[in-house]
Amino acid sequence: MDEKEIKVMQKILNMNDRIAAELREELKEKGILYINLMSSPGSGKTTILEQTARNIEEKMFAIEGDIQTTLDAERLSRAGIEVFQINTGPFGGDCHLEAGWIKSALEECNPEDAKFLFVENIGNLVCPAEFDVGAHINTVVISVTEGEDKPLKYPLAFRNSQLCLISKLDLLPYLDVDIELLKDNIRQINPRIEILELSAKTGEGLSGWLAYLRERGGIE
Amino acid sequence: MHEGSITKSLLALAEKSRKEEDLKEVTRVKIVVGVLHHIIQEVMLMHFDLMKIDHRGFEEAVLEIEERQIKLRCSECCATIELQQAVFICPECHSTETEVIEGNELYIESITGIR
């Protein structure tokens, strides 16, 4: 029996990408702005969402991704955000979220009346960038404590994002980090990315992020 | 760690092709992976060997990975540059108007098997 080579030429993640594209369109039609937050663990994603909820009147819905625990979801819930938890621990501890999981979560909780949908992706600067979850705006969060070099070390998360939030500005006086060099490195990876700086703790720069959300969300 | 999920999708797709082509046994799956995807080949091969036994006709299949480096084309000066580091600014004219022409691949090129 002869061996036969068959050309396939298909993207490996085409199923994920198809679901992601459907989600993007579906939520756009519903007038829900969908933002995917990606970062290393501990960059301040949850705190940013808590502060956002305190300053935005429109309803926010969040899908919280963690390998285990519901700690962040509990914090978001206390801040008034309706939240759905995805724990990947029981399924082998996946380090990212995929479009199909977001679709299933939305089918279960149907946040029709929300204005904003946030996915707080699993804390990891590598894997989440690989999987399109269908967001309108991919946002990478990097705290000033992480150093200037991280965009160069983990380029895909910065390359695949439209917005970068530099967080924990209040810690700058205690660090040797050069924030201009950090921004240069981000732009070397993605010259078109929008960069906002903030401290969710002190509120510095928060107004820029809130204005960005209001503008993109079509809120006067 | 994303190698596991990617391998799962890869096998599902390859299995669909095997059925469409009516192959009884697949001996080789060839994929092309750009370095931008941060895939560790050894980890991917390990996942493939662990998962293939659950896919009929793939028990003896070997995964072949072709890796592609990052290649940019500058829209300003038209230079084509192979990058050692993922910095997307043209090293020739420093333009930010560049396009990734290689290095972002993640696809199955072919499957080889017996009918």
Contacts between the chains, C-beta under 8 A, distances in Angstrom:
chain1	res1	chain2	res2	distance
A	1	B	114	4.8
A	1	B	115	7.1
A	2	B	114	7.4
A	3	B	27	6.1
A	3	B	112	5.5
A	3	B	113	6.8
A	3	B	114	5.9
A	4	B	21	7.9
A	4	B	23	7.5
A	4	B	112	6.9
A	4	B	113	6.6
A	4	B	114	7.4
A	4	B	115	6.6
A	5	B	28	7.9
A	5	B	110	5.1
A	5	B	111	7.6
A	5	B	112	4.5
A	6	B	17	6.6
A	6	B	21	5.1
A	6	B	23	7.5
A	6	B	110	5.9
A	6	B	111	5.5
A	6	B	112	7.3
A	6	B	113	7.5
A	7	B	109	7.1
A	7	B	110	5.2
A	8	B	13	7.4
A	8	B	14	7.3
A	8	B	17	5.1
A	8	B	107	7.8
A	8	B	108	4.3
A	8	B	109	6.6
A	8	B	110	5.7
A	8	B	111	5.9
A	9	B	107	6.4
A	9	B	108	7.3
A	9	B	109	6.4
A	9	B	110	7.9
A	10	B	13	5.9
A	10	B	17	7.8
A	10	B	107	6.0
A	10	B	108	5.6
A	11	B	106	6.3
A	11	B	107	4.9
A	12	B	6	5.9
A	12	B	9	5.2
A	12	B	10	4.8
A	12	B	13	6.3
A	12	B	31	6.9
A	12	B	106	5.2
A	12	B	107	6.0
A	12	B	108	6.2
A	13	B	6	7.1
A	13	B	9	5.7
A	13	B	106	6.4
A	14	B	13	7.2
A	15	B	9	6.4
A	15	B	12	7.3
A	15	B	13	7.7
A	16	B	9	6.8
A	92	B	4	6.8
A	94	B	1	7.6
A	94	B	4	7.4
A	94	B	5	6.2
A	95	B	1	4.4
A	95	B	2	6.8
A	96	B	1	8.0
A	96	B	2	6.0
A	96	B	5	7.2
A	98	B	5	6.8
A	124	B	1	7.6
A	126	B	1	7.5
A	126	B	2	6.9
A	126	B	38	5.5
A	127	B	1	5.6
A	127	B	2	3.9
A	127	B	5	7.9
A	130	B	2	4.9
A	130	B	6	7.5
A	130	B	37	6.3
A	130	B	38	7.7
A	131	B	2	7.4
A	131	B	5	7.4
A	152	B	85	6.9
A	152	B	86	7.2
A	152	B	87	7.1
A	155	B	36	7.0
A	155	B	86	3.8
A	156	B	36	5.7
A	156	B	37	7.2
A	156	B	38	6.7
A	156	B	86	8.0
A	159	B	36	7.2
A	159	B	86	7.4
A	159	B	88	7.3
A	187	B	96	7.5
A	188	B	87	4.5
A	188	B	88	6.7
A	188	B	89	5.5
A	189	B	86	6.4
A	189	B	87	6.8
A	189	B	88	6.1
A	190	B	88	7.0
A	191	B	88	6.7
A	191	B	89	6.8
A	191	B	96	3.4
A	192	B	96	7.7
